[in-house]
Each structure stands twice: as C-alpha cells, then as structure tokens.
Amino acid sequence: MSIKATQLHIEHHAPIPTWFHIGGKAAKLAKPESEEELIACLEVDDEFKVLGDGANLLVDDSGVGGLVVSLQTDGFRKVLIDETAGLVTVNAGVALPSLINRCVKQGLGGLEVLAGIPATVGGAVIMNAGGAFGAMSDVVKMVSAIDRAGRVHTFERSQIDFGYRQSHLNHLIVIEVMFELTPSDPGEIKESLNRCMAYKTNSQPMSQKSAGCVFKNPVLTQAIGSIGEAGERVGERIGAGLLIDRAGCKGMRVGGAMVSDVHANFITTTKDAKARDVIALIAQVQTSVLDRFGVKLDRELVIWSDEPGQEPIGGQR
Ligand SMILES: Cc1cc2nc3c(=O)[nH]c(=O)nc-3n(C[C@H](O)[C@H](O)[C@H](O)COP(=O)(O)OP(=O)(O)OC[C@H]3O[C@@H](n4cnc5c(N)ncnc54)[C@H](O)[C@@H]3O)c2cc1C
C-alpha cells in the first residue's frame, strides 16, 4: 500500500539530537515507521538528510532548512538472527552498541571489535565506522538501500566500494544490513569486547560531549623528521591526533569548543558552545597542522549547514 506525503507526521522546527548536544533545528523532521513512509518522505523533499544517532554530526547554529529523516523508529529497528549460519539481518535504525551486546550474548563474533562506537547501523555502514581493531566492512555481507527516486537496491559486499571511513553509498538511504558473523564462545567474544572498550576508554575522552575523531588520519606524502618513527612511514596513514598534538593544538579553545587534551583529534563541547565555535576551531587546527607540517587535514565529521563554505565532503549529505 503506498502512502502519500500528506499522511506523514512531520514535526516542524524540531531539535536534531547529536552527541555534541549543540546546533540548530530541522525545519521539518519525519520519523517513518515503514519503507512506504520513508519513500513518501521523498515527495516532501527528495534531498532530505538522514539522521542516524548523530554521533558524527555537527548541525550549524542556523539549523537545516529542508527535511531531516530519522530512522530511529520501531519500524526500522528490526533484528533477525540466524545463529547457526552466523547471519544477522537488521534495519538501519538499530543501535550498534545494543546489537553488539546481543551478538556477544548469542556467541556471534566479529562486531565486538566496534565496541564503544556510538551509531545506528545505517550511520556505521555509511561511515564504515571502525578503529584499531577492525571496521564495519569486515563483517557486512549485504546492504539494502533506496535511491532518491524511491527504488530499492541490494548490494553484495563485493559491490560496495568501502574505504577508510567511507562506503561511497552516501547518495543512498541505507535501510537494511546483513552481517556475516562467526559462531564462537561468548566468553571469548566478551573478553575481546572488553579489550576494545579498555583501549577506547584509556585513549579517548568518552565521557565528554564530542563526535569522535574530527579529522581523517591523512596519508603521509613526505617524511616528517621531527615526530619520530611515525613520521617516516611515507605512503601510510598517520594519526591526525599525533599531528594536531605536535602542532601544539591540545587544549586550544574557541568559545565552548576545545581540542581535547586526552585525544587531540577530538573536539569537546560545553553546553554553552555554538556550532560556529566548533567550525572556527576546526579551521584553526587545520591551519596549525598545515603551517607546521604541510599536511592538509580532511574532516571525518559531517557538518549540516545551509551557510556557504561548509560544503559536504566525500559525498556526505
Ligand atoms: C564518543 C565517540 C566515539 C567515537 N568513536 C568512533 C570510532 O572509534 N570509530 C569511528 O569510525 N567513529 C567513531 N565515532 C563517530 C561515530 O560514532 C561514527 O561515525 C558513526 O558511524 C556515526 O553513526 P551515526 O548513526 O551516529 O550517524 P550520524 O552521525 O547520524 O550521521 C553520519 C552520516 O551518516 C549519514 N547516515 C546516517 N544514517 C544513514 C542511513 N541509514 N542511510 C544513509 N545515510 C545515513 C548521515 O546523513 C551523515 O551523513 C565516535 C563518536 C563518538 C561521539
């Protein structure tokens, strides 16, 4: 049964929840409960923005003029587990941390290396979220997504061009993901999860308001003698946090935004911070690292802004 745009419940001037806890509102916000409702959202605004858990997102202070669509609804939080085959099929709105816990309890290994990453499954696939121990692309078997004309496409893992913190699927709306996990001993998977969590809590400001790493780790194009061994590995990625730290940016502030003194690739915010503080601080950090090391840092953080000068990067909407 097709649903008309007029049947959708649209909130006006609605807050957009993000992990920074700052930023403007959405002129319109929809929370579809079904694929039909999601497709009807395209009639309202076929360029709508998809909100996951807002864990990699900064919304400009002036907000978003068009439609924002959140898939964190019961209709997009279904989970189907085939324990014997290790196949887990979930909707895009499922929270990654709760899915990881469920898979650990059911003795399915592979996702636990992503412990401590706040995300919906859709957002984690789009960003190819990951870290020191692995990435989403290691365990994804299939992705279903709709295009801006409302057509559903299903991609096998081999058809998806996953890269470092990207999936090249940004033009689509991810609706369902199938993971291929490995049946293993729940105790061992839990130990692996604990190791990953310990690594994160020891090296990142997990209790503060942030959006994780702001910049992608750049590929070193020429040796940087002054930063030791890491600066010698030309052609490899080097920690953006190391460069930001060595450029003297730790603790740098603009208004209520600060470069974390725990992990220099994190910007943390106070409740009085403005999105513009974060945007200005990002520019200051980029300038410092460029001036000091000649390295251009690209954003991993997605910024939603209707203002000129904050164009999306890497096809991100
Ligand atoms: C404390 C903290 C720690 C973090 N640690 C890590 C880490 O270790 N590794 C890591 O990779 N990231 C990390 N992050 C960043 C963040 O968790 C990831 O980028 C995550 O994948 C964001 O998912 P999300 O659902 O919150 O997406 P959002 O932030 O809501 O959106 C991010 C982008 O994905 C798009 N999107 C979301 N859902 C969909 C969908 N269904 N279809 C199409 N597009 C969609 C949005 O439009 C946007 O462009 C961290 C963040 C925080 C706050």
The ligand as an SDF file (V2000), in Angstrom:
LIG
                    3D

 53 58  0  0  0  0  0  0  0  0999 V2000
   32.4810    9.1840   21.8170 C   0  0  0  0  0  0  0  0  0  0  0  0
   32.5670    8.8500   20.3590 C   0  0  0  0  0  0  0  0  0  0  0  0
   33.4600    7.8980   19.9240 C   0  0  0  0  0  0  0  0  0  0  0  0
   33.5390    7.5640   18.5620 C   0  0  0  0  0  0  0  0  0  0  0  0
   34.4370    6.6170   18.1630 N   0  0  0  0  0  0  0  0  0  0  0  0
   34.4830    6.2540   16.8570 C   0  0  0  0  0  0  0  0  0  0  0  0
   35.3830    5.2280   16.4110 C   0  0  0  0  0  0  0  0  0  0  0  0
   36.1200    4.6320   17.1940 O   0  0  0  0  0  0  0  0  0  0  0  0
   35.3750    4.9120   15.1010 N   0  0  0  0  0  0  0  0  0  0  0  0
   34.5460    5.5310   14.1890 C   0  0  0  0  0  0  0  0  0  0  0  0
   34.5870    5.1820   12.9940 O   0  0  0  0  0  0  0  0  0  0  0  0
   33.7100    6.5110   14.5860 N   0  0  0  0  0  0  0  0  0  0  0  0
   33.6460    6.8820   15.8850 C   0  0  0  0  0  0  0  0  0  0  0  0
   32.8060    7.8760   16.2860 N   0  0  0  0  0  0  0  0  0  0  0  0
   31.9850    8.5690   15.2670 C   0  0  0  0  0  0  0  0  0  0  0  0
   30.6060    7.8960   15.0370 C   0  0  0  0  0  0  0  0  0  0  0  0
   30.3210    7.0270   16.0990 O   0  0  0  0  0  0  0  0  0  0  0  0
   30.5740    7.1200   13.7140 C   0  0  0  0  0  0  0  0  0  0  0  0
   30.9260    7.9200   12.6160 O   0  0  0  0  0  0  0  0  0  0  0  0
   29.1950    6.5100   13.4320 C   0  0  0  0  0  0  0  0  0  0  0  0
   29.2840    5.6950   12.2990 O   0  0  0  0  0  0  0  0  0  0  0  0
   28.1030    7.5690   13.2290 C   0  0  0  0  0  0  0  0  0  0  0  0
   26.8630    6.8860   13.0930 O   0  0  0  0  0  0  0  0  0  0  0  0
   25.5030    7.6570   13.3410 P   0  0  0  0  0  0  0  0  0  0  0  0
   24.3890    6.6810   13.1950 O   0  0  0  0  0  0  0  0  0  0  0  0
   25.5430    8.4150   14.6010 O   0  0  0  0  0  0  0  0  0  0  0  0
   25.4690    8.6380   12.0900 O   0  0  0  0  0  0  0  0  0  0  0  0
   25.1830   10.2140   12.0840 P   0  0  0  0  0  0  0  0  0  0  0  0
   26.2370   10.9100   12.8450 O   0  0  0  0  0  0  0  0  0  0  0  0
   23.7760   10.4590   12.4710 O   0  0  0  0  0  0  0  0  0  0  0  0
   25.3580   10.5100   10.5240 O   0  0  0  0  0  0  0  0  0  0  0  0
   26.6310   10.4160    9.9250 C   0  0  0  0  0  0  0  0  0  0  0  0
   26.4350   10.4090    8.3900 C   0  0  0  0  0  0  0  0  0  0  0  0
   25.7880    9.2010    8.0190 O   0  0  0  0  0  0  0  0  0  0  0  0
   24.5720    9.5060    7.2980 C   0  0  0  0  0  0  0  0  0  0  0  0
   23.5900    8.4620    7.6240 N   0  0  0  0  0  0  0  0  0  0  0  0
   23.2150    8.0370    8.8510 C   0  0  0  0  0  0  0  0  0  0  0  0
   22.3500    7.0100    8.7330 N   0  0  0  0  0  0  0  0  0  0  0  0
   22.1620    6.8020    7.4050 C   0  0  0  0  0  0  0  0  0  0  0  0
   21.3840    5.9040    6.6330 C   0  0  0  0  0  0  0  0  0  0  0  0
   20.5940    4.9880    7.1870 N   0  0  0  0  0  0  0  0  0  0  0  0
   21.4490    5.9890    5.2730 N   0  0  0  0  0  0  0  0  0  0  0  0
   22.2240    6.9070    4.6770 C   0  0  0  0  0  0  0  0  0  0  0  0
   22.9830    7.8080    5.3500 N   0  0  0  0  0  0  0  0  0  0  0  0
   22.9540    7.7440    6.6960 C   0  0  0  0  0  0  0  0  0  0  0  0
   24.1620   10.8870    7.7820 C   0  0  0  0  0  0  0  0  0  0  0  0
   23.3080   11.5040    6.8260 O   0  0  0  0  0  0  0  0  0  0  0  0
   25.5130   11.5470    7.9070 C   0  0  0  0  0  0  0  0  0  0  0  0
   25.9880   11.9600    6.6430 O   0  0  0  0  0  0  0  0  0  0  0  0
   32.6980    8.2110   17.6260 C   0  0  0  0  0  0  0  0  0  0  0  0
   31.7770    9.1750   18.0770 C   0  0  0  0  0  0  0  0  0  0  0  0
   31.7090    9.4820   19.4180 C   0  0  0  0  0  0  0  0  0  0  0  0
   30.6880   10.5080   19.8770 C   0  0  0  0  0  0  0  0  0  0  0  0
  1  2  1  0
  2  3  1  0
  2 52  2  0
  3  4  2  0
  4  5  1  0
  4 50  1  0
  5  6  2  0
  6  7  1  0
  6 13  1  0
  7  8  2  0
  7  9  1  0
  9 10  1  0
 10 11  2  0
 10 12  1  0
 12 13  2  0
 13 14  1  0
 14 15  1  0
 14 50  1  0
 15 16  1  0
 16 17  1  0
 16 18  1  0
 18 19  1  0
 18 20  1  0
 20 21  1  0
 20 22  1  0
 22 23  1  0
 23 24  1  0
 24 25  2  0
 24 26  1  0
 24 27  1  0
 27 28  1  0
 28 29  2  0
 28 30  1  0
 28 31  1  0
 31 32  1  0
 32 33  1  0
 33 34  1  0
 33 48  1  0
 34 35  1  0
 35 36  1  0
 35 46  1  0
 36 37  1  0
 36 45  1  0
 37 38  2  0
 38 39  1  0
 39 40  1  0
 39 45  2  0
 40 41  1  0
 40 42  2  0
 42 43  1  0
 43 44  2  0
 44 45  1  0
 46 47  1  0
 46 48  1  0
 48 49  1  0
 50 51  2  0
 51 52  1  0
 52 53  1  0
M  END
$$$$
